[in-house]
């Protein structure tokens, strides 16, 4: 009998502080209308000084565990996707494990930029399908605001902070139907964040802020996500009409609209959180999935396509029967 990974609980957390486009326009040459027209973003959440990737991950994780009515000690594996870890090491996964009080499980991080949660889901799926784990907690948690140069109009308008979580359990019923992940390091210079310590050692004057060539990233993202839609449908012998919901990485409404068009899907069947959350990197897909499930739009038995694109470049998808 085929063994599947099934979503049994989700959670999410957004920091209290809201930073609007109007507030950003007080410090850089931009405007609310300019930002909305180009990105679809109106506001984003900003983590407090006392918050970390692991503290936000804990809140989202506890929600997912509660939704699944699961004893935390049943969790075999914790995977945290983050590009903004509390520390270089130990991993944020280990710090989350400590916060949750779980002793007998494995925990580690995945770094695939904005595609991190898709990569983490793919890894979790393999562990469950192989029988190596029965319950896996996947969390995407990011404090992007600390990697943003708030004087750089090209990046400071885009990013926000938050954490999303999903608890997967082994099941005989269809759950994750397939995952598809890819990388291409040729595009490093289009989107990256330097390591300031390495820069110091190399005598480079390079702060640890996100660097991005937005127009070029946009073009590659649209083409790449179009291809992964085809790949995912073909792998499952499905048509566009078989997909009930699109849960995309929340980077730009124009990229999302292009992916929906590829699926011949109405935007009414796309879970959008971008407007009031911005780009929360690896947290965004899981935050959107949590929102769609908790508000009742995504129902059991429906087919959901998750997809993301990020620095590396990395990109990936997960097709789920919820």
Sine and cosine of phi, psi and omega as CSV:
sin_phi,cos_phi,sin_psi,cos_psi,sin_omega,cos_omega
0.00,0.00,0.67,-0.74,0.00,-1.00
-0.94,0.35,0.68,-0.74,0.02,-1.00
-0.97,-0.24,0.78,-0.63,-0.03,-1.00
-0.90,-0.44,0.36,-0.93,0.21,-0.98
-0.99,-0.13,0.82,-0.57,-0.05,-1.00
-0.85,-0.52,0.64,-0.76,0.06,-1.00
-0.95,0.32,0.88,-0.47,0.00,-1.00
-0.91,-0.42,-0.13,0.99,0.06,-1.00
-0.18,-0.98,0.55,-0.84,0.05,-1.00
-0.71,-0.70,0.34,-0.94,0.04,-1.00
-0.41,-0.91,0.25,-0.97,0.02,-1.00
-0.37,-0.93,0.41,-0.91,0.04,-1.00
-0.57,-0.82,0.70,-0.72,0.10,-1.00
-0.81,-0.59,0.73,-0.69,0.03,-1.00
-0.87,0.50,0.32,-0.95,-0.09,-1.00
-0.95,0.32,-0.64,0.77,-0.10,-0.99
-0.93,0.36,0.76,-0.65,0.08,-1.00
-0.95,-0.30,0.80,-0.60,0.06,-1.00
-0.91,-0.41,0.90,-0.44,-0.10,-1.00
-1.00,0.02,0.25,-0.97,0.10,-1.00
-0.87,0.49,-0.60,0.80,0.00,-1.00
-0.88,0.47,-0.64,0.77,0.03,-1.00
-0.91,0.42,-0.67,0.74,0.02,-1.00
-0.90,0.43,-0.60,0.80,-0.04,-1.00
-0.93,0.37,-0.19,0.98,0.07,-1.00
-0.98,0.21,-0.30,0.95,-0.07,-1.00
-0.88,-0.48,-0.31,0.95,0.07,-1.00
-0.75,-0.67,0.32,-0.95,-0.05,-1.00
-0.98,0.21,1.00,0.07,0.03,-1.00
-0.40,-0.92,-0.06,-1.00,0.01,-1.00
-0.46,-0.89,0.31,-0.95,0.02,-1.00
-0.84,0.54,-0.73,0.68,-0.04,-1.00
-0.91,0.41,-0.60,0.80,0.01,-1.00
-0.90,0.43,-0.70,0.72,-0.03,-1.00
-0.92,0.39,-0.72,0.70,-0.02,-1.00
-0.88,0.47,-0.69,0.73,-0.04,-1.00
-0.88,0.48,-0.63,0.77,-0.10,-0.99
-1.00,-0.02,-0.38,0.93,-0.08,-1.00
-0.79,-0.62,-0.52,0.85,-0.12,-0.99
1.00,-0.01,0.05,1.00,-0.05,-1.00
-1.00,-0.03,0.72,-0.70,0.08,-1.00
-0.94,-0.34,-0.56,0.83,0.01,-1.00
-0.39,-0.92,0.20,-0.98,0.03,-1.00
-0.53,-0.85,0.34,-0.94,0.00,-1.00
-0.99,-0.11,0.58,-0.82,-0.04,-1.00
-0.83,-0.55,0.80,-0.60,-0.03,-1.00
-0.91,0.42,0.55,-0.83,0.07,-1.00
-0.96,0.26,0.28,-0.96,-0.06,-1.00
-0.87,0.49,-0.45,0.89,-0.04,-1.00
-1.00,-0.05,0.01,1.00,-0.05,-1.00
-1.00,-0.09,0.52,-0.85,0.02,-1.00
-0.71,-0.71,0.14,-0.99,0.06,-1.00
-0.86,0.51,-0.64,0.77,-0.03,-1.00
-0.96,0.29,-0.57,0.82,0.01,-1.00
-0.93,0.36,-0.64,0.77,0.06,-1.00
-0.94,0.35,-0.63,0.78,0.03,-1.00
-0.87,0.49,-0.61,0.79,-0.01,-1.00
-0.88,0.48,-0.69,0.73,-0.03,-1.00
-0.90,0.44,-0.73,0.68,0.01,-1.00
-0.90,0.45,-0.66,0.75,-0.02,-1.00
-0.90,0.43,-0.68,0.73,-0.01,-1.00
-0.90,0.44,-0.57,0.82,0.08,-1.00
-0.89,0.45,-0.72,0.69,-0.02,-1.00
-0.89,0.45,-0.66,0.75,0.00,-1.00
-0.90,0.43,-0.67,0.74,0.02,-1.00
-0.91,0.41,-0.65,0.76,0.00,-1.00
-0.89,0.46,-0.54,0.84,0.00,-1.00
-1.00,0.07,-0.08,1.00,-0.07,-1.00
0.79,0.61,0.75,0.66,-0.13,-0.99
-0.93,-0.37,0.62,-0.79,0.17,-0.99
-0.98,0.22,0.83,-0.56,-0.02,-1.00
-0.79,0.62,-0.50,0.86,-0.01,-1.00
-0.92,0.38,-0.21,0.98,0.04,-1.00
-0.98,0.19,-0.22,0.98,-0.06,-1.00
-0.97,0.24,0.80,-0.60,-0.04,-1.00
-1.00,-0.04,-0.43,0.90,-0.14,-0.99
-0.48,-0.88,0.66,-0.75,0.10,-0.99
-0.85,-0.52,0.82,-0.58,0.08,-1.00
-0.85,-0.53,0.85,-0.53,0.04,-1.00
-0.94,-0.35,0.83,-0.56,0.12,-0.99
-1.00,-0.07,0.86,-0.51,0.00,-1.00
-0.34,-0.94,0.57,-0.82,0.16,-0.99
-0.94,-0.35,0.05,1.00,-0.02,-1.00
-0.77,-0.64,0.87,0.49,-0.06,-1.00
-0.91,0.41,0.41,-0.91,0.07,-1.00
-0.85,0.53,-0.70,0.71,-0.04,-1.00
-0.64,-0.77,0.32,-0.95,0.11,-0.99
-0.86,0.51,-0.71,0.70,0.20,-0.98
-0.41,-0.91,0.48,-0.88,0.06,1.00
-0.92,0.39,0.25,-0.97,-0.04,-1.00
-0.90,0.44,0.42,-0.91,0.09,-1.00
-0.90,0.44,-0.50,0.86,0.08,-1.00
-0.86,0.51,-0.70,0.72,0.03,-1.00
-0.91,0.41,-0.62,0.78,0.02,-1.00
-0.92,0.40,-0.60,0.80,0.06,-1.00
-0.92,0.39,-0.66,0.75,0.04,-1.00
-0.83,0.56,-0.70,0.71,0.02,-1.00
-0.89,0.45,-0.69,0.72,-0.01,-1.00
-0.88,0.48,-0.59,0.81,-0.02,-1.00
-0.99,0.12,-0.19,0.98,0.03,-1.00
0.95,0.31,0.49,0.87,-0.01,-1.00
-0.99,-0.14,0.83,-0.56,-0.07,-1.00
-1.00,-0.09,-0.68,0.73,-0.20,-0.98
-0.97,-0.23,0.90,0.43,0.09,-1.00
-0.48,-0.88,0.23,-0.97,0.07,-1.00
-0.99,-0.10,0.58,-0.82,0.02,-1.00
-0.60,-0.80,0.69,-0.72,0.07,-1.00
-0.37,-0.93,0.15,-0.99,0.00,-1.00
-0.96,-0.26,0.39,-0.92,0.15,-0.99
-0.82,-0.58,0.73,-0.68,0.03,-1.00
-0.87,-0.50,0.98,-0.19,0.07,-1.00
-0.70,-0.71,0.53,0.85,0.00,-1.00
0.80,0.59,-0.70,-0.71,-0.11,-0.99
-0.92,0.39,-0.29,0.96,0.04,-1.00
-1.00,0.02,0.06,1.00,-0.15,-0.99
-0.81,0.58,-0.67,0.75,-0.05,-1.00
-0.94,0.33,-0.53,0.85,0.07,-1.00
-0.93,0.38,-0.68,0.73,0.06,-1.00
-0.87,0.49,-0.68,0.74,-0.01,-1.00
-0.91,0.42,-0.65,0.76,0.05,-1.00
-0.89,0.45,-0.63,0.77,0.01,-1.00
-0.90,0.44,-0.69,0.73,0.03,-1.00
-0.90,0.44,-0.72,0.70,0.00,-1.00
-0.87,0.50,-0.66,0.75,0.00,-1.00
-0.87,0.49,-0.65,0.76,0.00,-1.00
-0.92,0.40,-0.64,0.77,0.02,-1.00
-0.88,0.47,-0.69,0.73,-0.03,-1.00
-0.95,0.31,-0.70,0.72,0.00,-1.00
-0.88,0.48,-0.55,0.83,-0.02,-1.00
-0.98,0.20,-0.23,0.97,-0.06,-1.00
1.00,0.00,0.04,1.00,-0.02,-1.00
-0.97,0.26,-0.31,0.95,0.03,-1.00
-0.52,-0.85,0.49,-0.87,0.05,-1.00
-0.95,-0.30,-0.53,0.85,0.04,-1.00
-0.70,-0.71,0.79,-0.62,-0.03,-1.00
-0.78,-0.63,0.77,-0.64,0.07,-1.00
-0.99,-0.12,0.85,-0.53,0.04,-1.00
-0.91,-0.41,0.78,-0.62,-0.02,-1.00
-0.74,-0.67,0.69,-0.73,0.21,-0.98
-0.93,-0.38,0.83,-0.56,-0.06,-1.00
-0.64,-0.77,0.81,-0.59,-0.11,-0.99
-0.63,-0.78,0.67,-0.74,0.20,-0.98
-0.90,-0.43,0.96,0.28,-0.05,-1.00
-0.90,0.43,-0.45,0.89,-0.06,-1.00
-0.87,0.50,-0.39,0.92,0.00,-1.00
-1.00,0.07,-0.12,0.99,0.08,-1.00
-0.96,-0.28,0.07,1.00,-0.08,-1.00
-0.98,-0.18,0.72,-0.69,0.17,-0.99
-0.99,0.13,0.95,-0.32,-0.11,-0.99
-0.97,0.26,0.11,0.99,0.15,-0.99
-0.96,-0.27,0.00,1.00,-0.01,-1.00
-0.99,-0.16,0.97,-0.26,-0.06,-1.00
-0.87,0.49,-0.51,0.86,-0.07,-1.00
-0.94,0.34,-0.39,0.92,-0.03,-1.00
-0.87,-0.50,-0.54,0.84,-0.13,-0.99
-0.92,0.39,-0.35,0.94,0.00,-1.00
-0.98,0.20,-0.24,0.97,-0.23,-0.97
-1.00,-0.07,-0.62,0.78,-0.32,-0.95
-0.98,-0.20,0.48,-0.88,0.06,-1.00
-0.61,-0.79,0.02,-1.00,-0.08,-1.00
-0.89,-0.45,0.47,-0.89,0.05,-1.00
0.25,-0.97,0.05,-1.00,0.01,-1.00
-0.59,-0.80,0.65,-0.76,0.09,-1.00
-0.79,-0.62,0.49,-0.87,-0.05,-1.00
-0.62,-0.78,0.49,-0.87,0.13,-0.99
-0.63,-0.78,0.68,-0.73,0.10,-1.00
-0.96,-0.27,0.83,-0.55,0.02,-1.00
-0.97,-0.23,0.63,-0.78,0.06,-1.00
-0.78,-0.63,0.50,-0.87,0.04,-1.00
-0.93,0.38,0.65,-0.76,-0.06,-1.00
-0.48,-0.88,0.48,-0.88,0.13,-0.99
-0.99,0.12,-0.27,0.96,0.02,-1.00
-1.00,0.01,0.53,-0.85,-0.03,-1.00
-0.83,0.56,0.70,-0.72,0.04,-1.00
-0.70,-0.71,-0.97,-0.23,0.13,-0.99
-0.95,0.32,0.90,-0.44,-0.05,-1.00
-0.99,0.15,-0.62,0.78,0.08,-1.00
-0.22,-0.97,0.40,-0.92,0.16,-0.99
-0.78,-0.63,0.48,-0.87,-0.04,-1.00
-0.63,-0.78,0.87,-0.49,-0.02,-1.00
-0.78,-0.63,0.56,-0.83,-0.07,-1.00
-0.58,-0.82,0.37,-0.93,0.07,-1.00
-0.57,-0.82,0.49,-0.87,0.12,-0.99
-0.49,-0.87,0.96,-0.27,-0.06,-1.00
-0.97,0.24,0.01,1.00,-0.02,-1.00
-0.92,0.40,-0.32,0.95,-0.12,-0.99
-0.98,-0.22,0.39,0.92,-0.09,-1.00
-0.75,0.66,-0.71,0.71,-0.14,-0.99
-0.96,0.28,-0.19,0.98,-0.02,-1.00
-0.99,0.17,-0.44,0.90,-0.02,-1.00
-0.37,-0.93,0.92,-0.38,-0.02,-1.00
-0.37,-0.93,0.23,-0.97,0.11,-0.99
-0.73,-0.68,0.91,-0.42,-0.06,-1.00
-0.93,0.35,0.45,-0.90,0.13,-0.99
-1.00,0.05,0.93,-0.36,-0.10,-1.00
-0.89,0.46,-0.52,0.85,0.00,-1.00
-0.92,0.39,-0.66,0.75,0.06,-1.00
-0.90,0.44,-0.64,0.77,0.01,-1.00
-0.88,0.47,-0.64,0.76,0.02,-1.00
-0.88,0.47,-0.72,0.69,-0.02,-1.00
-0.89,0.46,-0.52,0.85,-0.03,-1.00
-1.00,-0.03,0.12,0.99,-0.03,-1.00
0.85,0.53,0.59,0.80,0.07,-1.00
-0.98,-0.20,0.66,-0.75,0.05,-1.00
-1.00,-0.02,0.99,0.17,-0.10,-1.00
-0.65,-0.76,0.95,-0.32,0.01,-1.00
-0.96,0.29,0.34,-0.94,-0.07,-1.00
-1.00,0.08,0.83,0.55,0.01,-1.00
-0.93,-0.38,0.46,-0.89,0.03,-1.00
-0.88,0.47,0.74,-0.67,0.07,-1.00
-0.89,-0.45,0.75,-0.66,-0.06,-1.00
-0.52,-0.85,0.66,-0.75,0.18,-0.98
-0.98,-0.22,1.00,-0.03,-0.21,-0.98
-0.83,0.55,-0.73,0.68,-0.07,-1.00
-0.89,0.45,-0.65,0.76,-0.02,-1.00
-0.95,0.33,-0.62,0.78,0.05,-1.00
-0.89,0.45,-0.67,0.74,0.00,-1.00
-0.83,0.55,-0.73,0.68,-0.05,-1.00
-0.89,0.45,-0.71,0.70,-0.01,-1.00
-0.91,0.41,-0.65,0.76,-0.04,-1.00
-0.88,0.48,-0.73,0.69,-0.03,-1.00
-0.88,0.48,-0.73,0.68,-0.01,-1.00
-0.91,0.41,-0.67,0.74,-0.05,-1.00
-0.92,0.39,-0.69,0.72,-0.02,-1.00
-0.93,0.36,-0.52,0.85,0.10,-1.00
-0.88,0.47,-0.66,0.76,0.00,-1.00
-0.93,0.37,-0.60,0.80,-0.06,-1.00
-0.96,0.27,-0.43,0.91,0.14,-0.99
-0.88,0.47,-0.74,0.67,0.03,-1.00
-0.86,0.50,-0.71,0.70,-0.02,-1.00
-0.87,0.49,-0.69,0.72,-0.05,-1.00
-0.92,0.40,-0.70,0.71,0.01,-1.00
-0.90,0.43,-0.68,0.74,-0.01,-1.00
-0.90,0.45,-0.63,0.77,-0.03,-1.00
-0.91,0.42,-0.40,0.92,-0.04,-1.00
-0.93,-0.37,0.17,0.99,-0.02,-1.00
0.78,0.63,0.72,0.70,-0.03,-1.00
-0.90,-0.44,0.33,-0.94,0.13,-0.99
-0.97,-0.25,0.23,-0.97,0.02,-1.00
-0.83,0.56,-0.61,0.79,-0.08,-1.00
-0.93,0.38,-0.24,0.97,0.01,-1.00
-0.98,0.21,-0.26,0.97,-0.02,-1.00
-1.00,-0.03,0.82,-0.57,-0.03,-1.00
-1.00,0.05,-0.59,0.81,-0.08,-1.00
-0.65,-0.76,0.61,-0.79,0.18,-0.98
-0.95,-0.31,0.82,-0.57,0.07,-1.00
-0.89,-0.47,1.00,-0.05,-0.11,-0.99
-1.00,-0.08,0.32,-0.95,0.24,-0.97
-0.86,0.51,0.70,-0.71,-0.11,-0.99
-1.00,-0.08,0.99,0.15,-0.03,-1.00
-0.94,-0.33,-0.66,0.75,-0.13,-0.99
-0.29,-0.96,0.75,-0.66,-0.06,-1.00
-0.90,0.43,-0.48,0.88,0.00,-1.00
-0.94,0.34,-0.60,0.80,0.07,-1.00
-0.92,0.40,-0.68,0.73,0.00,-1.00
-0.89,0.45,-0.68,0.73,0.00,-1.00
-0.89,0.46,-0.60,0.80,0.02,-1.00
-0.91,0.41,-0.62,0.78,0.03,-1.00
-0.93,0.36,-0.66,0.75,0.04,-1.00
-0.88,0.47,-0.63,0.78,0.03,-1.00
-0.89,0.45,-0.63,0.78,0.04,-1.00
-0.86,0.50,-0.58,0.81,0.01,-1.00
-1.00,0.07,-0.01,1.00,-0.09,-1.00
0.81,0.58,0.66,0.75,-0.11,-0.99
-0.93,-0.36,0.67,-0.74,0.11,-0.99
-0.92,0.39,0.54,-0.84,0.06,-1.00
-0.91,0.42,-0.24,0.97,0.08,-1.00
-0.93,0.36,-0.28,0.96,0.02,-1.00
-0.96,-0.28,0.35,0.94,0.05,-1.00
-0.91,-0.42,0.76,-0.65,0.06,-1.00
-0.99,0.11,0.92,-0.40,-0.03,-1.00
-0.92,-0.39,0.82,-0.57,0.08,-1.00
-0.83,-0.55,-0.07,1.00,-0.13,-0.99
-0.83,0.56,-0.63,0.77,-0.14,-0.99
-0.81,0.59,-0.67,0.75,-0.07,-1.00
-0.89,-0.45,0.20,0.98,0.03,-1.00
-0.80,-0.60,-0.38,0.92,-0.10,-1.00
0.94,0.35,-0.28,-0.96,0.01,-1.00
-1.00,0.00,0.95,-0.32,0.00,-1.00
-0.99,-0.15,0.40,0.92,0.07,-1.00
0.80,0.59,-0.79,-0.61,-0.12,-0.99
-0.91,0.41,-0.24,0.97,0.01,-1.00
-0.99,0.13,-0.32,0.95,-0.27,-0.96
-0.91,0.40,-0.69,0.72,-0.03,-1.00
-0.90,0.43,-0.69,0.73,-0.03,-1.00
-0.94,0.33,-0.57,0.82,0.10,-0.99
-0.89,0.46,-0.68,0.73,0.00,-1.00
-0.92,0.38,-0.66,0.75,0.03,-1.00
-0.88,0.48,-0.70,0.71,0.02,-1.00
-0.86,0.51,-0.69,0.72,-0.02,-1.00
-0.90,0.44,-0.71,0.71,-0.02,-1.00
-0.90,0.44,-0.56,0.83,0.03,-1.00
-0.97,0.24,-0.71,0.71,-0.09,-1.00
-0.94,0.33,-0.48,0.88,0.03,-1.00
-1.00,0.01,0.05,1.00,0.13,-0.99
1.00,0.03,0.01,1.00,0.02,-1.00
-0.94,0.35,-0.72,0.69,0.02,-1.00
-1.00,0.08,0.87,-0.50,-0.06,-1.00
-0.94,-0.35,0.42,-0.91,0.05,-1.00
-0.84,0.55,0.69,-0.72,0.01,-1.00
1.00,-0.09,-0.24,0.97,0.01,-1.00
-0.99,0.15,0.43,-0.90,0.00,-1.00
-0.99,-0.14,0.79,-0.62,-0.10,-1.00
-0.83,-0.56,0.76,-0.65,0.07,-1.00
-0.96,-0.28,0.88,-0.47,0.10,-0.99
-0.98,-0.19,0.68,-0.73,0.04,-1.00
-0.52,-0.86,0.44,-0.90,-0.01,-1.00
-0.41,-0.91,0.36,-0.93,0.01,-1.00
-0.61,-0.79,0.70,-0.71,-0.04,-1.00
-0.44,-0.90,-0.01,-1.00,-0.04,-1.00
-0.84,0.54,0.57,-0.82,-0.01,-1.00
0.55,-0.83,-0.80,0.60,-0.23,0.97
-0.94,0.33,0.50,-0.86,0.15,-0.99
-0.83,-0.56,0.49,-0.87,0.10,-0.99
-0.40,-0.92,0.38,-0.92,-0.04,-1.00
-0.14,-0.99,0.18,-0.98,0.02,-1.00
-0.58,-0.81,0.37,-0.93,0.15,-0.99
-0.65,-0.76,0.83,-0.56,0.05,-1.00
-0.98,-0.20,0.84,-0.54,-0.15,-0.99
-0.81,-0.58,0.71,-0.71,0.25,-0.97
-0.99,-0.11,0.96,-0.29,-0.11,-0.99
-0.97,0.22,0.00,0.00,0.00,0.00
